[in-house]
Amino acid sequence: MRSTLILLFLLPLFSMAQQPSKKEMAKLIDENMQFAVKQYKVLQDSTPANRMPRSFQKGRSITSDTYWWCSGFYPGTLWYLYEYTKDANVRAEAERRLAILEKEKRHTGDHDIGFMIFSSFGNAYRITGDKKYKDVIDTAAVYQITRYRPAIHSIQSWNKSKNLNCPVIIDNMMNLEQLLWATEKGGDKKFREIAIIHANTTLKNHYRPDHSTFHIVDYDLSTGSIIKKVNGQGAHDTSAWSRGQAWGLYGYTMMYRFTKDAKYLSQAQGIAAFILNHPNLPADKIPYWDYNAPKIPTSRDASAGAIAASALLELGQYVGKTDKDKYVGAAVVMLRALSSDVYRAKLGENGGFILKNSVGSFLANSEVDVPLTYADYYFLEGLMRYKKWYL
């Protein structure tokens, strides 16, 4: 209740305040990073050496094995913290967690090998240049494309189940970065080719005319035809699940980075317009778990806000000044909101996670109004991107 009252008080400030100065943003970034290092020491101490942090619920730390799709975000976040602070203890923890994660470079159970490996080993290689990290990514790319299905021109996301034959989900756009990067760094050209084919198929089949996306498209592998389009995590099959919108925004912005294909930039801008112009987007621009959720106001999804903020900052690099100011300005509103007491934990609380108020799967009543590792990851990524590109 207290957080709700604070939020109602802050809404006019987020919507009406002028953009902060570079000095103010530099201070905001530094304060968040220094806080995060202290907070992640709490998270480290509460996470067994052979596990990864996942969430904190009802006063209890929730961890996962490395097979869980989010297992790469904790070490990836540690590498962002090391990059900013050069804290040797942070790096040592990151390296310890990479050691237990490396076996997932041969993960073929679903499409999430990109989340697992590229967010973690990708950051490690970018920061250190150590070839052993690149070798892990290269191996992961080889295993990732084993899920490519020529009949549907896509990488199959999940395995066949009672309700789904050959599902492809919008989240899969995020894992294409690993394939594009691997080719760019000297790997097989087919990695890039498959990534582009998948992105084109998703653009054609997942999106509605207003640039909102279905969560899942289910295919018939024998014919290549679409069986159905559904929102597994959305409010209903015609709604816009907010994290799915953010995945798509990030994914098509990233596709433009690697290919410079104008249709990807156009798609990213269309998704950005859907998000930023939506009548149900709150003034602080941290979305509800679904843009068409019933009974608004309802649970916010800080993870969707963090992912979108990071994506908008990159999108601002590829457009003219008017659009750049719009995208960067919106991202700043999001980052400032996430830095406030409404969404950011107090030191030592929240199980050691940085952000509160994310939503894993609302309809399944799973991970609702709790911290999630990927919310922290994209929040810090957004702060680091602003520092790199706009300070």
N, C-alpha and C positions, 0 to 999 in steps of 0.2 A: 504493500500500500504506500509506504514511504517513497519507494522508487517511482511509483506512478505519479505521486504529487510533485516530486522533483521534476519529472519529465514534463508534466503539464506547465510548470513554471518556466522550464528551459526552452520549450518549443518556440516561442516568439524570438528568443535570442538566436537560435539556430537559423531561423528563416529570414530574420531581418538584419543580423549583424553583417558588417562589411567583412570582406575577406581579410584575414590576419596578415600582418607583415611577415617578411621572410625571417626576421628576428624572432617574432612570436612563434612561427612554425618550427624554427630550429630549436627553440626552448621546449616546445611541446614534444617534439621527437626525442630530444635528449631525456626529458623527464620520463617518457614512456619506456625508453630503452633501459634506463637505469633502474626503474621500477621492475621491469620484466626480468632483469638478471636476478634481482633479489627474490622475486616471486617464483622463478623457475628453480631456485635452490630448494624452495619448499616442495615443489612438484617432484624434483629429483629425489628428495629424501623420502617421499611417500610412495615411490614407484620401485618395485622389486627389480633387481639387476637384469633379470631375464624377461621382463615385461615392458610394455609401453603404456604411457598414460592415455586414457581415453576420455574420462569425464569425472565429475564430482557430483554425487547425488545423495541427498538426505544425509549429509554429513559424512559421507563415505567415499573414498577414492575408488574409481572404477578404472581398471587397467585391461589391456588386451595382449594377446600374443602377437607376433609379428605378421601373422597371416591376415589380421584385420586390416581393412582397406585404408585406415587412417594411420598405420604404423610409421609412415615416413615423416609425418608432420612434426612430431616432437623433435627428432634430430635436425630436421630442416629449420625449425625455429631457433634451435640452439646455434646453428651456423649463422643465421642472421644476427643473433646477439653477439656472437664472436666477431663477426665482421665489423660491427659497430664499436664494440668495447675493447677488443683484443684481449679479453679476459682468458687466461690460459686454463682456468678451471672449467669454464664453459666449453672450451674446445675439447678438453679431455672427456667431458661428459658426452659431447656429441660423438666423439670417436668411439667411446664405449658402446653407445647405442647403435652406431653403424655396424659394429662387429656382430651384433646379434641379428641385425636386419639383413645383412648381405645375402643370406640364403634365399631371400625372396626374389632375387634376380632371375630365378627360374620359375617364378609363380605363373601358373597357367589356369588357375581356378576361375578367374574372371578377368575383367579388363583393367583392374586397379593397380597393376604393376607400375604404371606411370606415377600415380599418386605415391606409391610406396617408395620407389627408387629415385625418381627424378627430383622430387621435392627435397630429398635428403642427400643422396650422393651427387645430385646435380649441383646443389649449393656447395657441397664440400669441394667438388672439382673446380667450380667457378672461383672460389675463394683461395684455394691452395694450389691449384694446377697439378696436383698429384695424379699421375697417370693411373694409379690403381683404382681411383674412383671412376675415371672414365671407362675403364675396362668393365666395371660393374654395370654401368649404363648401357654399354654396347651389348653386353650379354642379355640384359633385360629387354632391349629392343628386339633381339632375335626371338625371344620367347613371347613377347607381346604380339607379334604378328602371326603367331600360330592360331590366334583366334579370329583372324581375318576370314570372312566367308565370301568368296567371289560371287555366289548366287545373289547376294543381297547388297554387294558393294559396300560392306561395312564390317567392322570388328564387332563380333558378338560380345555383348556386355556380360550377361549372366548365362548360366547354363539353363537348359530346358527344365521346366518345372510343371507342376500340375496345371497352372494357370497361364503359363507363357511358353511358347514354342521356341522362338529365337529372338530374345529381347535385345534391343539396342536403346541405351538411355542417354539423355542429353549430357550427363556427367562425363561420358566417354570423350567428349571434345577436349577435356583437360589433359587427357593422357596422350593426345597426339603430339604434344610438345616434345616428349621424349624421342619419338620417331623422327621428327623433323630435325631435331638437334643432332641425333646420331648420324644422319646422313650428312648434315652440314659439317660435322667434325670428321669426315672421312669414311663414314660407314656406308653400307649398301644403299643404293639409290631406291631400292624397293621400299625401304622404310618411309621415305618421303612420299613416294607414289601412293602407298596405301593410306597414309594420313590424309592426303588431298582427296582421294576417292571417298574416304569416310566422311570428311567434312562436307563434300558436295552432296552426298546422299542425305546427310543430316539436314543440310540447308533445304533440300527439296522436300523431305518427308516429315520432319519434326515441327516445322514452323507454320504458324497461321499467318494470314495476311497482315495482321497487326504486329507481327514480330514477337508474339508470345509463343511459347513452346510447349509441346507435350513432353512429359517426363519419359514415357516409354513408347517406342514403336515396336510391335511384335511382327515378325516376318515368318513366312512359310519358306523353309529352306529348299524345298523341292521345286518350287516355282519362282521364288524370289518376290512373290507378291506380299502385300501388307495384309496381315490378319486383322489387326486393330491398333488403335492409338489410344493410350490411356494415361492418366496421371496417377501413378502409383503412390506418390507422396503429396499430390495436390489435393485441394479441397473437393474437386470433382473433375470430370474428364474435359471440361471446357474452361477450367480455371488456369491461372498462371502461378505455379509454385515458385516462390521467390528465389530459392537457391538455384533452381533450374534456370531461371532467367539470368542469374549471375554467372553460372557456369558457361552459358552460351555467350554472354557478353565477353567474358574473359577468353573463351576459346576462339572466337572469330577475330578478336583483336590480335591474339597470338598468331593465328593463321596468316593474318596480313603481315605481321612482322617477318615471318619466314618466307612468304611467297610474293608479297607486294601485289597480290591479285585484288583488283578494285572491288570485286563482288564481296570479298570478305570484309573489307572496310565498310562497305555499304551496309552489310548485314549487322556488323557491330554497332554502327550508328543507329540503325533501326531499332535494335534491342535497347540501346541506351535511351532512345526517345520514348520507347514503351515504358521503361522504368521511371525515368525522370518526370514524365508527363502524366503518370498514372494518377487518377484522382484519389486513390487510396494510399498513395505514398505519404507517410507522415512528414511533418515539417523538418524533422531532423534527418530524414532520408534513410533511416534504418527500417526496412520493410517489415510488415507482418509476415508470418510464415507463408502466406499465400495472398496474392494481390486481390483475390476474389473470395477470401475466407469469409464464412458466415460469422455473424456476431462481432464485427469489427467495432471497437478495438479488441484485439486478441493478442496472442503471444507474438513478440517480435522475434526476428531471427538475426542476431548480431553477425552470424557467419555469412549470411547473404549480403549484409551491408559491407562487411570487410572485403569479401571477394569482389563485389561491384566497385568499391572504392579503388582497389588495386588495379582493376581492369580499366576504369575511367582514367586513371593517371597515365596508363600506357596509351590509351586511345587518344589522349590529348597530345601525344607526340606526333601523330600522323595527320592532323587536320589543321585547318586555318585558325587564325586567332580567335574569331568569334566562337567557334565550336570548342576550341581549346579552353578558353576561359570558362565556358559552360561546364565542360566535363571536369576540369580541375577544380572549379569552384564547388561543384556538387561533391566531389571526392573529399574536399577539405571539410565540408559540413559533416560528412559521414565520419571522418577521422576524428574530428573534434567531439562529435557526439560519443563515439566509442571510447574516447579518452575521459569522458565525464563519469561522475559517480553513478550515473544511471546504468552504465554498461560495464564499467571497469571495476574490478574487485578492489577491496582494501588490502593492503599488504598483510600477507600471512593468512588471508581468508580464501575462500573459493577453491580449496584444495591445491592452491599454487597456480591455478590457471589465471590468465590475465583478464579475459572477458567473461562476463555472465550472459545470460539471456539468449542463448542460441537454441535452435530447434533441430533435432535430428529427423524424427518422423512424427508429426503431430497426430495423424490419424491412428497410428499404431500406439500412441501414448508412450513413445520411446524417446528419451533424451529431450524432454520439453522444458524450456526455461532453465537450461543448465549450461555449463561451460563445455566447449568442444575444442579439440586440438587444432582443427583446421580454421576455426575462427581466429585463434591466436596467430596462427601462421600467416594468414592473409592480411591481418591487421598490421603485423610487423613488416610484412613485405610492402604494404602500402606506404608505411612510414619511410622505409628505406628507399622506395621509388621516388617519393616526394623529395627526399634529401638529395638523391642523385640527379633528378631532372629539373627541379624547380627552386632549389636554394642557390 
